[in-house]
Amino acid sequence: MKNYSTLIIAITAMVASCTPNSSTNLGNRKHWYSDFTEPAEEQKQYRKIPLGHPDPRGRTNMVVSPFRPYNIIDISGYRSGDIVGDPSTAKVNPATGRRDSNTVKHFRIP
């Protein structure tokens, strides 16, 4: 019985030493156990960018656009995670009659 109570005291002391002291300086963190920081505003906008789909025929460097008319886009020279534009989604500028590259819809390469 004496060994059992000694063991319980030892375990309790070990657990108590693992928990932080309430007087610990947390800085600007909300919790002692979290180093999570909110992503920068520039990175928040990337959450809304849709993901393209691999070519159903299995061709390398080809991705299906997530936008209608679901064209197959050649992504040679780009890596997975890069953000590219679908040129077929560009709107035509009525003044020049040309596609406006600023209106292209963007998606992320899988």
C-alpha positions as a Markdown table, in Angstrom:
| # | Residue | x | y | z |
|---|---|---|---|---|
| 1 | Met | 0.0 | 0.0 | 0.0 |
| 2 | Lys | 2.9 | 2.3 | 0.8 |
| 3 | Asn | 4.4 | 1.8 | -2.7 |
| 4 | Tyr | 1.0 | 2.6 | -4.3 |
| 5 | Ser | 0.6 | 5.9 | -2.6 |
| 6 | Thr | 4.2 | 6.8 | -3.4 |
| 7 | Leu | 3.5 | 6.1 | -7.0 |
| 8 | Ile | 0.4 | 8.2 | -7.1 |
| 9 | Ile | 2.3 | 11.1 | -5.5 |
| 10 | Ala | 5.1 | 10.8 | -8.0 |
| 11 | Ile | 2.7 | 10.7 | -11.0 |
| 12 | Thr | 0.8 | 13.7 | -9.6 |
| 13 | Ala | 4.1 | 15.7 | -9.3 |
| 14 | Met | 5.1 | 14.8 | -12.8 |
| 15 | Val | 1.8 | 15.9 | -14.2 |
| 16 | Ala | 1.8 | 19.1 | -12.2 |
| 17 | Ser | 5.3 | 20.0 | -13.5 |
| 18 | Cys | 4.1 | 19.7 | -17.1 |
| 19 | Thr | 1.3 | 22.2 | -16.8 |
| 20 | Pro | 2.3 | 25.8 | -17.2 |
| 21 | Asn | 2.3 | 28.3 | -14.4 |
| 22 | Ser | -0.5 | 30.8 | -14.7 |
| 23 | Ser | 2.0 | 33.6 | -14.3 |
| 24 | Thr | 3.8 | 32.6 | -17.5 |
| 25 | Asn | 4.2 | 35.5 | -19.9 |
| 26 | Leu | 2.1 | 34.6 | -22.9 |
| 27 | Gly | 2.9 | 37.7 | -25.0 |
| 28 | Asn | 0.2 | 38.3 | -27.6 |
| 29 | Arg | -0.9 | 34.7 | -27.7 |
| 30 | Lys | -4.3 | 33.8 | -26.4 |
| 31 | His | -3.4 | 30.3 | -25.1 |
| 32 | Trp | -0.2 | 28.9 | -23.6 |
| 33 | Tyr | -0.5 | 25.8 | -25.9 |
| 34 | Ser | -0.9 | 27.6 | -29.2 |
| 35 | Asp | 1.5 | 29.3 | -31.5 |
| 36 | Phe | -1.2 | 29.8 | -34.1 |
| 37 | Thr | -1.2 | 33.2 | -35.8 |
| 38 | Glu | -3.8 | 34.5 | -38.1 |
| 39 | Pro | -2.7 | 34.4 | -41.8 |
| 40 | Ala | -1.9 | 37.7 | -43.5 |
| 41 | Glu | -4.6 | 39.4 | -45.5 |
| 42 | Glu | -2.7 | 38.5 | -48.8 |
| 43 | Gln | -3.0 | 34.8 | -48.0 |
| 44 | Lys | -6.6 | 34.9 | -47.0 |
| 45 | Gln | -7.6 | 35.8 | -50.5 |
| 46 | Tyr | -6.0 | 32.6 | -51.8 |
| 47 | Arg | -8.4 | 30.5 | -49.9 |
| 48 | Lys | -11.2 | 31.4 | -52.3 |
| 49 | Ile | -9.3 | 30.4 | -55.5 |
| 50 | Pro | -10.7 | 27.2 | -56.9 |
| 51 | Leu | -8.6 | 24.2 | -57.8 |
| 52 | Gly | -8.2 | 22.9 | -61.3 |
| 53 | His | -8.6 | 19.2 | -62.1 |
| 54 | Pro | -6.1 | 16.8 | -63.6 |
| 55 | Asp | -6.7 | 15.9 | -67.3 |
| 56 | Pro | -9.1 | 12.9 | -67.6 |
| 57 | Arg | -6.9 | 11.4 | -70.3 |
| 58 | Gly | -3.9 | 11.4 | -68.0 |
| 59 | Arg | -1.8 | 13.8 | -70.1 |
| 60 | Thr | 1.0 | 15.5 | -68.2 |
| 61 | Asn | 1.1 | 19.3 | -68.0 |
| 62 | Met | -2.6 | 19.5 | -68.8 |
| 63 | Val | -5.3 | 20.6 | -66.4 |
| 64 | Val | -9.1 | 21.1 | -66.7 |
| 65 | Ser | -10.2 | 24.6 | -65.8 |
| 66 | Pro | -12.8 | 24.7 | -63.0 |
| 67 | Phe | -14.7 | 27.5 | -65.0 |
| 68 | Arg | -17.1 | 27.0 | -67.9 |
| 69 | Pro | -16.5 | 25.8 | -70.7 |
| 70 | Tyr | -14.0 | 23.6 | -68.7 |
| 71 | Asn | -11.2 | 24.0 | -71.2 |
| 72 | Ile | -8.0 | 22.0 | -70.9 |
| 73 | Ile | -5.1 | 24.3 | -70.1 |
| 74 | Asp | -1.4 | 23.6 | -70.8 |
| 75 | Ile | 0.5 | 24.3 | -67.6 |
| 76 | Ser | 4.0 | 23.6 | -68.8 |
| 77 | Gly | 6.5 | 25.5 | -66.7 |
| 78 | Tyr | 4.3 | 25.8 | -63.7 |
| 79 | Arg | 4.3 | 23.7 | -60.4 |
| 80 | Ser | 1.5 | 22.3 | -58.3 |
| 81 | Gly | 0.0 | 25.0 | -56.1 |
| 82 | Asp | 0.8 | 27.8 | -58.6 |
| 83 | Ile | -2.1 | 30.2 | -59.6 |
| 84 | Val | -2.8 | 30.4 | -63.3 |
| 85 | Gly | -5.5 | 32.0 | -65.4 |
| 86 | Asp | -7.9 | 30.5 | -67.9 |
| 87 | Pro | -7.6 | 32.8 | -71.0 |
| 88 | Ser | -11.0 | 31.7 | -72.3 |
| 89 | Thr | -12.7 | 33.4 | -69.4 |
| 90 | Ala | -11.3 | 36.9 | -70.3 |
| 91 | Lys | -14.0 | 39.4 | -71.3 |
| 92 | Val | -13.8 | 41.3 | -74.5 |
| 93 | Asn | -13.1 | 45.0 | -74.2 |
| 94 | Pro | -15.7 | 46.8 | -76.4 |
| 95 | Ala | -13.4 | 49.7 | -77.2 |
| 96 | Thr | -10.5 | 47.7 | -78.6 |
| 97 | Gly | -12.3 | 44.4 | -79.5 |
| 98 | Arg | -9.6 | 42.4 | -77.7 |
| 99 | Arg | -9.7 | 40.2 | -74.7 |
| 100 | Asp | -8.8 | 42.1 | -71.4 |
| 101 | Ser | -6.2 | 40.1 | -69.5 |
| 102 | Asn | -7.3 | 41.8 | -66.3 |
| 103 | Thr | -10.6 | 40.0 | -66.4 |
| 104 | Val | -9.2 | 36.4 | -66.6 |
| 105 | Lys | -10.5 | 34.0 | -63.9 |
| 106 | His | -7.7 | 32.4 | -61.9 |
| 107 | Phe | -7.4 | 28.9 | -60.4 |
| 108 | Arg | -4.8 | 26.8 | -58.5 |
| 109 | Ile | -3.0 | 23.9 | -60.1 |
| 110 | Pro | -3.6 | 20.6 | -58.3 |
